[in-house]
Amino acid sequence: MRRARLDEDVTPLSEFRANVSTFVQRIRKTKRPVVLTQRGHSAAVVLDVSEYEQLLEEVETLRDVHLAEKQLAQGEGVRHARARARVSAALRR
């Protein structure tokens, strides 16, 4: 995911509300998020849908890796030969 440019992609909520179509077009074109501010503080982030989906996939992958590492550390892993035998058996069915 591309990062927001602080000089271009931070905007007040009131400005976003007044120009939603323009902002949505820009977000789709640049693939960069827009940070919305309210009373001078960051309040929300608007992302392109494909960038959002990619971000979710990356988070899910990282969670899976973390879980696998935790399981291996606890001795819950399966040796390669055993895993291969299980997969081969499943494919023969």
C-alpha positions in Angstrom: 0.0 0.0 0.0 1.3 3.4 -0.8 1.7 5.9 2.0 -0.1 9.2 2.3 1.9 12.2 1.5 1.6 14.6 4.4 1.8 17.6 2.1 -1.0 16.4 -0.2 -3.1 13.7 1.4 -4.2 15.2 4.7 -7.4 17.2 4.4 -10.1 18.6 6.7 -13.3 16.6 6.8 -15.3 19.6 5.7 -13.2 19.9 2.6 -13.6 16.2 1.9 -17.4 16.5 2.3 -17.6 19.4 -0.1 -15.5 17.6 -2.8 -16.1 13.9 -2.3 -16.1 12.9 -6.0 -12.8 14.7 -6.6 -11.2 13.0 -3.6 -12.5 9.6 -4.6 -11.2 10.0 -8.2 -7.8 11.1 -6.8 -7.7 8.1 -4.4 -8.5 5.7 -7.2 -5.9 7.3 -9.5 -3.0 7.6 -7.0 -3.8 4.5 -4.8 -2.8 6.7 -1.9 -4.9 7.0 1.2 -6.3 10.4 2.4 -6.2 11.2 6.0 -9.2 13.2 7.2 -8.9 15.6 10.1 -11.5 17.0 12.4 -10.7 20.0 14.6 -7.1 19.7 13.6 -6.6 16.1 14.6 -6.6 13.0 12.4 -10.0 11.3 12.5 -10.2 8.8 9.6 -8.4 7.4 6.6 -10.1 6.8 3.2 -8.5 4.0 1.1 -9.0 2.7 -2.4 -10.9 -0.6 -2.2 -8.2 -2.7 -3.9 -5.5 -1.2 -1.5 -7.8 -2.0 1.5 -8.2 -5.6 0.4 -4.5 -6.0 -0.2 -3.8 -4.6 3.3 -6.3 -7.1 4.8 -4.6 -10.0 3.0 -1.2 -8.9 4.2 -2.4 -8.7 7.8 -4.0 -12.2 7.5 -0.8 -13.6 6.1 1.3 -12.0 8.9 -1.1 -13.5 11.5 -0.8 -16.9 9.9 3.0 -16.7 10.0 3.0 -15.5 13.6 0.7 -18.4 14.5 2.9 -20.9 12.7 6.0 -19.6 14.4 4.3 -19.9 17.8 3.2 -23.4 17.0 6.7 -24.4 15.9 8.2 -23.0 19.1 5.8 -25.0 21.1 6.8 -28.2 19.3 3.5 -28.5 17.4 5.1 -28.6 13.9 5.0 -31.6 11.5 8.1 -32.9 9.9 8.4 -32.5 6.1 8.2 -36.2 5.3 5.0 -36.5 7.4 3.4 -33.4 5.8 4.3 -34.7 2.3 2.7 -38.1 3.1 -0.5 -36.5 4.3 -0.8 -34.3 1.2 0.0 -37.2 -1.2 -2.7 -39.3 0.6 -5.2 -36.5 0.3 -4.5 -36.1 -3.4 -5.0 -39.8 -4.1 -8.5 -39.7 -2.7 
